[in-house]
């Protein structure tokens, strides 16, 4: 479900990115993808992150949301999803009662660290852009990961918990310590 939502949003925002930047910067698409990876990992763990990101990537392939890079997203996003999923497993085993904000911030920080090699790979190796473009855009992607993606993921999780649309297996419905 979350992958389909992310995919539908991606159709609009990645095309907007393509028209704004010629496909060289995926600012809105980035925020969309990594918001939903964080939400899925937090709510559904390891497999939730993978399923969400791959469903979104497949929708992107079918609809060609980004004509220049749609073919690449299933592979790149899988790396992020696996990493965030591993962090989610760590929290479930070591700190299951950690607050939502703490979990999201750590998962988002892992994504921000992965940005260093993966943004380089996409921008310099795949798109053939000069290193200086990578160097200038890397802080933008890291900030997009740590601020809007994390904040939006937090808002989505809180809204989903309050709405009770999803049964999240909580024993105490009034407990909102996270």
Order of alpha helices (4+ residues) and beta strands (2+ residues): alpha-alpha-alpha-alpha-alpha-alpha
